[in-house]
Structures are given as C-alpha cells and as structure tokens.
Amino acid sequence: MTKKLNPEMVDTTNPEWSAKDFAKAKPASDVLAGLFGKVQAEEMLKPKRGRPKSVATKEHVNVRFDAEVLEQFRASGPGWQTRMNAALADWLKTHTPDELKA
C-alpha cells in the first residue's frame, strides 16, 4: 500500500527525479565549464576547507608578560590580543631595533 501524498506538499515545478532523469544527468565538472568558463568552473569545484586565508598572516609564539599587563588588556574585553598587538606595533613606530636589545 502506497502512502497518499498531500496535494499541498507536492512540488509540481520540481518533481522527484526518476531513473531516466538520473541516467541523463551530467557531472558538475562537465556542465560548469560551459556555463562559467574553465577557470571559474575549476575554482567552483575546489573544496574550500577551514577559515579563509588572511591577507596579513600572523605568527603564533609563546610569550610571557607581567600579570598586571595581561590583567589590564584582558579587562578591556574581547579583542584584547588584537589591541595588545596594536600597542606593540605603535611602540615600534617610535623606537629603533637597537632599543630592543637587552
């Protein structure tokens, strides 16, 4: 016994595919090149994983700071690491590499 279809739920503009429809189907790699061009099609078919690459990449390092310094930056709320980076970058604008030597 087949289940009765609710007429309000039947999508007449996009009916379910039959075996004949699947047999006629072509892979996206064959179709996209004709629609968008080869370069655009290859870009569309590449898997994109993870976070997008940033223009300004940063390097991960372990650094030890005084507790008071970290407390003040953390107390400023979310984005404190970015603000700390900006403060160091600003300091470097007015100081020479020779001043950094211990």
SVG drawing of the C-alpha trace seen along z (x, -y; Angstrom):
<svg xmlns="http://www.w3.org/2000/svg" viewBox="-4 -58 75 60">
<polyline fill="none" stroke="black" stroke-width="0.4" points="0.0,0.0 1.4,-3.3 1.3,-6.4 -1.2,-9.1 0.5,-12.4 -0.7,-15.6 -1.6,-17.8 -0.3,-20.9 3.1,-19.2 3.6,-18.1 6.2,-20.2 5.0,-20.2 7.7,-22.6 10.5,-20.4 9.2,-16.8 11.3,-13.9 13.8,-12.5 13.3,-9.2 15.9,-6.6 15.6,-8.2 16.5,-11.6 19.5,-10.3 20.7,-8.5 20.6,-11.8 22.4,-13.8 25.9,-15.0 28.6,-15.7 29.0,-19.3 32.6,-19.3 31.2,-18.8 28.5,-21.4 30.0,-24.3 32.8,-24.9 30.2,-25.6 28.3,-27.9 31.0,-29.9 34.3,-29.2 37.0,-26.7 38.9,-28.8 35.7,-29.8 34.5,-26.2 37.7,-24.8 37.6,-27.4 34.0,-26.5 34.8,-22.8 37.8,-23.2 37.0,-22.1 37.2,-25.1 38.1,-24.0 38.7,-25.9 39.0,-29.6 39.7,-31.8 43.4,-32.8 44.1,-36.2 46.0,-38.8 48.0,-39.8 49.1,-36.5 50.3,-36.3 52.8,-34.1 52.0,-32.0 54.5,-32.4 54.6,-31.8 55.4,-35.0 55.5,-35.7 54.1,-39.0 53.7,-40.5 50.4,-39.6 49.4,-43.3 49.9,-43.9 47.8,-41.0 45.1,-41.9 44.8,-45.4 44.5,-44.2 42.1,-41.3 39.9,-43.7 39.4,-45.8 37.2,-42.9 37.1,-40.8 39.8,-41.6 42.4,-42.3 45.0,-40.4 44.4,-42.5 44.7,-45.6 47.9,-44.3 49.3,-43.7 48.3,-47.2 50.0,-48.7 53.3,-46.9 53.1,-47.9 52.5,-51.5 55.5,-51.4 57.7,-50.1 56.9,-53.2 58.7,-55.4 61.6,-53.1 64.5,-51.6 65.5,-47.9 68.7,-48.9 66.5,-49.9 65.0,-46.4 68.4,-44.8 68.8,-43.7"/>
</svg>
